């Protein structure tokens, strides 16, 4: 009679082959998983929202218009130079209130530029700022909502 041998488990060669294959797959996919960092996107959107609110407050408290610009390079808020004890009503935007660069992995929907008026913090029209799929809405009244 022949004896039938049943093998249980895996051989050492099979285990090593599986580990090598899994290591190669992990090495190829891990950089793609970590590149899209939702925490960076959310943090940037929160920072933009906070600085939008701050720009509006500065416009109303100083009595000087504040221009807010956001594009692929980052965002900034500027005022015109002083004219005596008040700010100039025309001319170049010379005084930078704050400026932040855009993080490398964040995608901005479209560039925007608008002015918060000194008298009441309003802007010309409602607008939406899309930051990596997160929507910030700046109402005509100057109020900011989102993300």
C-alpha positions as CSV (number, residue, x, y, z in Angstrom):
1,X,0.0,0.0,0.0
2,X,1.0,3.5,-0.6
3,X,1.0,5.9,2.1
4,X,-0.6,9.3,1.3
5,X,1.2,12.2,2.9
6,X,-0.7,15.3,3.6
7,X,1.2,18.5,3.8
8,X,0.0,21.1,6.2
9,X,1.1,24.8,6.1
10,X,3.4,26.6,3.7
11,X,7.0,26.0,2.9
12,X,9.6,28.6,3.8
13,X,10.0,29.5,0.1
14,X,6.3,30.2,-0.4
15,X,6.2,32.4,2.7
16,X,9.3,34.4,1.6
17,X,7.8,34.8,-1.9
18,X,4.5,36.2,-0.5
19,X,6.4,38.6,1.8
20,X,8.5,39.9,-1.1
21,X,5.5,40.4,-3.3
22,X,3.6,42.3,-0.6
23,X,6.6,44.4,0.1
24,X,6.9,45.5,-3.5
25,X,3.2,46.3,-3.7
26,X,3.4,48.4,-0.4
27,X,6.4,50.2,-1.6
28,X,4.7,51.2,-4.9
29,X,1.4,52.3,-3.4
30,X,2.4,53.9,0.0
31,X,3.7,57.2,-1.5
32,X,0.4,57.7,-3.3
33,X,-1.6,57.2,-0.2
34,X,0.4,59.7,1.9
35,X,0.6,62.3,-0.8
36,X,-3.1,63.3,-0.6
37,X,-3.2,64.4,3.0
38,X,-6.7,65.5,4.0
39,X,-5.4,67.1,7.2
40,X,-3.2,69.6,5.2
41,X,-6.2,70.4,2.9
42,X,-8.5,71.0,5.9
43,X,-6.0,73.0,7.8
44,X,-5.4,75.3,4.8
45,X,-9.1,75.8,4.2
46,X,-9.6,76.6,7.9
47,X,-6.6,79.1,7.8
48,X,-8.1,80.8,4.8
49,X,-11.5,81.1,6.4
50,X,-10.0,82.6,9.6
51,X,-7.9,85.1,7.6
52,X,-11.0,86.1,5.5
53,X,-12.8,86.9,8.7
54,X,-9.7,88.8,10.0
55,X,-9.4,90.8,6.8
56,X,-13.1,91.9,7.1
57,X,-12.6,92.9,10.7
58,X,-9.4,94.9,9.9
59,X,-11.3,96.7,7.1
60,X,-14.1,97.8,9.5
61,X,-11.9,98.7,12.5
62,X,-9.2,100.6,10.6
63,X,-11.6,102.4,8.2
64,X,-9.5,101.2,5.2
65,X,-10.5,98.9,2.5
66,X,-8.7,95.5,2.5
67,X,-8.0,93.6,-0.7
68,X,-7.9,89.8,-0.3
69,X,-6.2,87.7,-3.0
70,X,-6.0,83.9,-3.2
71,X,-4.3,82.0,-6.0
72,X,-2.0,79.0,-6.5
73,X,0.8,80.8,-4.9
74,X,-1.1,81.4,-1.6
75,X,-3.2,84.2,-0.2
76,X,-2.7,87.7,1.1
77,X,-4.5,90.7,2.4
78,X,-3.4,94.2,1.6
79,X,-4.3,97.8,2.3
80,X,-3.4,101.0,0.6
81,X,-0.6,103.2,1.9
82,X,-1.4,105.9,4.5
83,X,-2.3,109.4,3.4
84,X,-1.7,111.5,6.5
85,X,-3.7,110.0,9.4
86,X,-6.0,108.0,7.1
87,X,-5.4,105.4,4.4
88,X,-5.4,106.5,0.7
89,X,-8.6,105.9,-1.2
90,X,-6.8,105.2,-4.4
91,X,-3.4,104.0,-5.5
92,X,-1.5,100.8,-5.2
93,X,-2.1,98.2,-2.5
94,X,1.2,98.7,-0.5
95,X,0.7,97.4,3.0
96,X,0.6,93.7,3.4
97,X,-1.4,92.6,6.4
98,X,-0.7,88.9,6.1
99,X,0.4,86.5,3.5
100,X,0.6,82.7,3.5
101,X,1.9,80.3,0.8
102,X,-0.3,77.5,-0.5
103,X,0.9,74.0,0.7
104,X,2.3,71.8,-2.1
105,X,-0.4,69.2,-2.0
106,X,-3.4,71.5,-2.0
107,X,-5.4,72.3,-5.1
108,X,-7.3,75.6,-5.4
109,X,-10.4,75.6,-7.6
110,X,-9.9,79.2,-9.1
111,X,-8.1,82.3,-8.2
112,X,-10.1,85.1,-6.5
113,X,-9.5,88.7,-5.7
114,X,-12.0,91.0,-3.9
115,X,-12.2,94.0,-1.6
116,X,-13.7,94.2,1.9
117,X,-15.1,97.8,2.1
118,X,-14.0,99.9,5.1
119,X,-17.5,101.2,5.9
120,X,-19.3,97.8,6.5
121,X,-17.0,95.0,5.5
122,X,-19.0,94.1,2.4
123,X,-17.8,92.7,-0.9
124,X,-19.2,93.4,-4.4
125,X,-20.9,90.0,-4.9
126,X,-21.3,86.6,-3.2
127,X,-18.4,84.2,-4.1
128,X,-17.2,80.7,-3.4
129,X,-13.6,79.7,-2.9
130,X,-12.9,76.0,-3.6
131,X,-10.0,74.5,-1.7
132,X,-9.4,70.8,-2.5
133,X,-13.2,70.3,-2.7
134,X,-13.9,72.3,0.4
135,X,-16.2,75.2,-0.2
136,X,-15.7,78.6,1.5
137,X,-18.6,81.0,0.8
138,X,-18.1,84.7,1.2
139,X,-21.4,86.4,1.2
140,X,-22.0,89.9,-0.2
141,X,-22.3,91.0,3.5
142,X,-18.7,89.9,4.1
143,X,-19.7,87.0,6.3
144,X,-17.7,83.8,5.7
145,X,-19.1,80.3,6.1
146,X,-17.5,76.9,5.6
147,X,-15.7,74.6,5.3
